[in-house]
Amino acid sequence: MARRSMREEIVEAALEQFHTHGYNAAGVKTITDAAGVPKGSFYNHFDSKEALAVVALRRYGAGRRLEDLAHGDGEPLARLRAHFESLRDLVVAQEFTRGCLLGNFGAEIADHNELIRAEIREGFHAWAEAIAAALAEAQRAGTVRAELDPGDTARFLVNAWEGALLGARADRSAAAFDTFFALVFGPLLTP
């Protein structure tokens, strides 16, 4: 099997370092060491750590398979629940040590870096759009309350998930997720 390109090695290492340690704690040397490449090669592929962070955020977003959420097979409300269950299961498997990279970066550096803030905003927007598409489809199927605005509800669900994720990480417990699922897939969405 062929080795990935040096650029690809750097992106993958950066995504891991950013997600594990945060933006500020993941230095260029730390990232290149983790990638197994010389530090000088970083600047052959990226103008700055900030530029790499944007690529890492996009890679993270692509890994969430939002298209499957919005337009996948199966009943839309079941797809939505499965989406959040897979996010929960990943956090639990990582023993509550990692959150959502968008949320982590949003809390850590969005106030200090416009380029990264814009990428975070776009990531949350894309996520909410995918959820809104699933909600609208579920409304047409009669499985989600008809009076809910899909866009507003989707933005609320993203925000509620991010809050539940923070609570779960703080408590090192899935209790906040249990509350999220009980309310969202109970009285909030169902007719």
N, C-alpha and C positions, 0 to 999 in steps of 0.2 A: 504494500500500500504506500502510495506516495505521501511524502511529508507535506503538510499544509504550508502555504506561503508564510514568509516571515511576518508580513502584515497581518495575516490571519492569526498567527500565533500571538502577536501583540494584542489584537482585539480580544481574543478569548481570555488571555491572561488579565487584561484590564477589566473585562466584565467580571471575572472572578474576584479580583482584588477590590474593585469598587463595591461589589455586592457584599463582600466579607468585611471590609475595613472602612468603607466610605471613601468619598472623593479626596478629602484632605489628607487622609492617612496613606493613601495609595500613591506613592511617588513614582516618577518615571523609572527610576532605578529598580524599585520594587517590582514594577510591572515587567520590565525587560528581564530581570532576573527570573521571575516566574515563567516568562515565555521562553527562557533559555537562549536569549539573543543579546548581542552587545548593546549597551545603552546608546551608543552612537547611531545604531541602525534605526532607532525610534524616529529620529528626525528625517530619515529618508522616506518615511511613510506618513508622518503626521506633523503638522506645523506646531502643535502644542498639545499639552495634556487635555486642555479644554476641547480641542478638535477630536481627540480620541474619546473623550467622554460622550460627545454627541453620537459618535459611531456606536459606542457601547450601549447607549440608551436605545438607539434604533434596533440594535441586535436583540436587546432584551424585549422590546415591544414585539418584534417579529416572532419571538419564541412563545408568545402568549396565544398564538393561533386565533386571532380575533375574527378572521374570516369564517372559521368554523363556527364560532359563536353566533355570528350574525346570519350566516346563510348555510349552516351545516345540515346534516341529515337529522331526522328525528324531530320530536315535538319541541317547539322553541323554549317553553318554560323548563323542560327537562334539560335542554342544552345549557340554559342559563344556570341552572342549579349545578349541573356537572362542571361548568366552568369554575364557579366559586368553590366547589368541593375540591377540584384539582389544585386550586391555589392554596386552600386550607391544608390539604394533604402534604403539599410541598413544604409549607412552613412547619408543620408538625414533624415531618421527616428530618428537617434541618434543626430540630429541637428549639424552635422559636428564636434562632439566632440571626435570621435574615428577614428582612421585610421586602416590600416592593421597592425595586430600585428607583422607580419614579418618585414614590413617597419619600424614600430615604434622601435622594438628591434634593427633592423639594424642601425638605426640612433643613438640610445641611447647607446648600449653596444657592438656592433660587434667588435669595435676596441680594446676592453678591455677584451674580454672573448672568447677564442678559441672554447670551447665546444658549446656555444650558437651561435657563428658565423657560425660554421659548420651546426648547425640545421637550421639556417636562410637560408644558402646557399642551403641546401637540400630542404627546403620548396619552395623557389623560383624555383629551378630546377624542382620539381614535378609539380608545377603550369605551368611552361613553356612547359613541356612535354605534359600535358593534352591539352593545347592550340594548340601545334604543331600537335597533333593527329587530332584535329578538323579541323585545317587548311588543313592538307593533305587530309582529307576526302572531304572537301569542294572543294579542287582543282580537285579531281577526279570527282566531280559532276559538275565542271565547274563554280562554283559560287565565286571562289577566283582566283585572277591572277595567272596564271601558272608559271610565272618567279620568284615568291617569294620563298625563301627558308623557309619552315615551321618552322624550328628550330630557325633561326635568327629572323624571323618575330615574333615568339612567345616570344622570349626574349625581343624584342623591345616593344611588347604590354604590357608585365609585367612592364617594366621600364616606359613606357608612362602612364600606369594606376597609378603607384605609384606617378609619378609626378603630374598627374591630381588630385589625391587624396590630395596631399599636397596643391596644389593651391585651391582646394575646401574648405579645412579646414581653410586655411589662410583667404580666402574671406568670409567664411560662406555662400557660394553660390554654386549652381550646374553649374555655367557657365563653369568651367574647364571641367566638365563631358560632357557638351554639345559639346564642341570643340573636345574632345576625340572621341565621337560617330560620329560626323560629318566627321572627317577626317579618322578614322579607318574604318568605315563601308561605307565610300564613296570612295574617290580616292585611299586610301592605298590598300584596299583589293579587291575591285570589278573590274572585267575586263572591 
